[in-house]
Amino acid sequence: MAHSPGTAFEDSGLPLTALAVAAGRAVETSRPDPLVVDRFAADLVAAARSRVDMPTRWPEDPAAASPLVQPLLLASIYIGMRTRFIDDLLREGATPQTVILGAGLDTRAFRLPWPAGARIFELDSANVLDFKDSVLHGLAATPGADRTTLDVDLAQPWQDSLQAAGFDPGQPATWIVEGLLPYLDAAGQRAVLDDLAALSAPGSRTVIERAVPLPKTEDLDAQLQEFSRTTGLPMSDLLARADPPDPVAVLEAAGWHCRLHTVADLCATYGRTISLTGSAEAPRTPGNADDDGAPPPSSADGQSRGGFVTAWL
């Protein structure tokens, strides 16, 4: 598998979760019945030379995989459905502008068809975007639209930078908010939603992966304590994300029309079960983060995940 040498994971500051999502797309691509075909994903994982050994292929017997690999395979099922769901929305029709907030190692600019004149804005930290560009350049990959990358901290104001880069708030836009909100505290999530709405012209649309509200229970408190010890993330930061704003309420107040999509809806649409055995329940590792960096769901079928919101203005 050819790839650019890139920058070693340990030296790049590349978030482990960004790499895990790319690995999930690689695993999905390798399946005999892939929901997504991302020919760049495995190369991105290989180029990172991570100290964490992440699978990039679906094994013949996934249930026999090691306890360390099984949660990553389960996550790949969810990532495959999530990616396909958003891809399908983009294929339904294009707006003149598409903005990917927290783009990570997303490769949609390179692997999806785009109409003439389309513009894509990818917002994330420079180390993530530069790593991705170095690998894709080594693969001679070219975007299918006018692509602009922006080094921004989405926990801080970013609207001026986006407009300075050529985003036109007078034109309709598609906003992709995938795997971002769980990284932000409740106030930061609200700011992203408010800014998205403020910059959107009639005809805009969005797909948002919701953050998971954290119920106040003794069991969850124990999980959070363990998660905090494992990751080093302060409990105060976790609790600041415990009561996220409802994207539907925020957007409907701004005049948007919204629709909810549960993980169960995606499973039914795409004929998948988040399981290595085909049963309704599957093992998970207590205390591990899920693919978006949040504490683990209460069951392996993903029912406690936040699901998705699609909305139109």
Residue pairs with C-beta under 8 A, 6 or more apart in sequence:
1 42
1 43
1 46
2 43
2 138
2 139
3 43
3 44
3 46
3 47
3 135
3 138
3 139
4 43
4 47
4 134
4 135
4 137
4 138
4 139
5 47
5 138
6 12
6 47
6 48
6 49
6 131
6 134
6 135
6 138
7 14
7 130
7 131
7 134
8 48
8 49
9 19
9 48
9 49
9 50
9 51
10 49
10 51
12 48
12 127
12 131
13 125
13 127
14 48
14 127
14 128
14 131
15 104
15 128
16 50
16 52
17 104
17 179
17 289
17 291
17 292
17 293
18 104
18 105
18 128
19 44
19 45
19 48
19 50
19 52
19 54
19 105
20 54
20 72
20 75
20 291
21 79
21 104
21 105
21 179
21 291
22 41
22 44
22 45
22 104
22 105
23 41
23 45
23 54
23 55
23 56
23 72
23 76
24 72
24 75
24 76
24 78
24 79
24 80
24 291
25 36
25 38
25 41
25 76
25 79
25 80
25 83
25 107
26 38
26 41
26 42
26 45
26 56
26 57
27 55
27 56
27 57
27 58
27 72
27 73
27 76
27 80
28 34
28 35
28 36
28 38
28 58
28 76
28 77
28 79
28 80
28 83
29 36
29 37
29 38
29 39
29 41
29 42
30 42
30 56
30 57
30 58
31 58
31 80
34 80
35 80
35 81
35 83
35 84
35 270
35 272
36 80
36 83
36 84
36 87
37 111
38 83
38 107
38 111
39 111
40 107
40 110
40 111
40 135
40 136
40 139
40 141
41 56
41 105
41 107
42 56
42 57
43 135
43 139
44 105
44 107
44 132
44 135
45 54
45 56
46 56
47 131
47 134
47 135
47 138
48 131
53 68
54 72
55 65
55 69
55 72
55 73
55 76
58 73
58 76
59 65
59 73
62 70
62 73
62 276
63 70
63 276
63 277
65 73
65 276
67 285
70 276
70 283
70 285
71 284
71 285
71 288
73 276
74 274
74 275
74 276
74 282
74 284
74 300
75 290
75 291
77 272
77 273
77 274
77 275
78 263
78 274
78 290
78 291
78 302
78 305
79 291
80 270
80 272
81 263
81 266
81 267
81 270
81 272
82 178
82 179
82 209
82 266
82 308
84 270
85 207
85 261
85 266
85 269
85 270
85 308
86 108
86 176
86 178
86 207
87 108
87 112
89 174
89 205
89 207
89 310
90 98
90 108
90 112
90 174
91 112
91 113
94 114
94 115
94 118
94 174
95 171
95 172
95 173
95 174
95 203
95 204
95 205
96 117
96 118
96 119
96 168
96 171
96 172
96 173
97 118
97 119
97 120
97 121
97 167
97 168
97 171
97 172
97 173
97 174
98 118
98 119
98 120
98 121
98 145
98 173
98 174
98 175
98 176
99 120
99 121
99 123
99 162
99 167
99 173
99 174
99 175
99 176
100 106
100 108
100 120
100 121
100 122
100 123
100 176
100 178
101 123
101 154
101 175
101 176
101 177
101 180
101 192
101 196
102 123
102 124
102 154
102 177
102 178
102 179
102 180
102 183
103 122
103 123
103 124
103 128
103 129
103 149
104 124
104 128
104 179
105 128
105 131
105 132
106 122
106 176
106 178
107 132
107 136
107 141
108 120
108 176
109 120
109 122
109 143
109 144
109 145
109 147
110 136
110 141
110 142
110 143
110 144
112 144
113 144
114 120
114 143
114 144
114 145
117 146
118 144
118 145
118 146
119 145
119 146
119 147
119 148
119 166
119 167
120 143
120 145
120 146
120 147
120 148
121 147
121 148
121 149
121 150
121 162
121 165
121 166
121 167
122 129
122 147
122 148
122 149
122 150
123 149
123 150
123 152
123 154
123 158
123 162
124 149
124 150
124 151
124 152
124 154
125 151
125 152
125 153
126 151
129 149
129 151
133 149
148 165
148 166
150 158
150 161
150 162
150 165
152 158
152 161
152 162
154 180
154 184
154 188
154 192
155 183
155 184
155 185
155 188
157 195
158 195
159 195
159 198
159 199
162 199
163 169
163 199
167 173
167 199
169 198
169 199
169 200
169 201
170 201
171 201
172 200
172 201
172 202
172 203
172 204
172 205
172 313
173 199
173 200
173 201
173 204
174 204
174 205
174 206
174 207
175 196
175 200
175 204
175 205
175 206
175 207
175 208
176 206
176 207
177 192
177 196
177 206
177 207
177 208
177 209
178 207
178 209
179 209
179 291
179 292
179 293
180 192
180 209
181 189
181 192
181 208
181 209
181 210
181 211
181 244
181 306
182 211
182 212
182 241
182 292
182 293
182 294
183 292
183 293
184 192
184 211
184 241
185 237
185 240
185 241
186 240
186 241
186 242
186 243
186 244
186 245
187 240
189 211
189 241
189 244
189 245
190 245
190 250
193 208
193 245
193 247
193 250
193 251
194 250
196 206
197 250
197 251
197 254
197 256
200 206
200 313
201 313
202 313
203 313
204 312
204 313
205 310
205 311
205 312
205 313
206 251
206 256
206 309
206 310
206 311
207 308
207 309
207 310
208 247
208 308
208 309
208 310
208 311
209 292
209 306
209 307
209 308
210 244
210 247
210 305
210 306
210 307
210 308
210 309
211 241
211 244
211 294
211 306
212 244
212 294
212 297
212 304
212 305
212 306
213 242
213 243
213 244
213 306
214 220
214 224
214 238
214 239
214 241
214 242
214 243
214 295
216 242
220 295
223 286
223 287
223 295
223 296
224 235
224 238
224 239
224 295
225 235
226 286
226 287
227 233
227 238
227 287
227 289
227 295
228 234
228 235
228 238
230 287
230 288
231 289
238 295
241 294
244 306
247 258
247 309
247 311
248 258
248 260
248 309
248 311
251 258
251 309
251 311
252 258
254 313
255 313
256 311
256 312
256 313
257 311
257 312
257 313
258 309
258 310
258 311
259 309
259 310
259 311
260 307
260 308
260 309
261 307
261 308
261 309
261 310
262 303
262 307
263 274
263 301
263 302
263 303
263 305
263 307
264 301
264 302
264 303
265 307
266 272
266 308
267 273
267 274
267 301
267 302
273 279
273 280
273 301
274 282
274 300
274 301
274 302
275 281
275 282
275 300
275 301
276 282
276 283
280 301
281 299
281 300
281 301
282 300
282 301
283 300
284 296
284 297
284 300
285 296
286 296
287 296
288 296
289 295
289 296
290 296
290 297
290 305
297 303
297 304
297 305
298 304
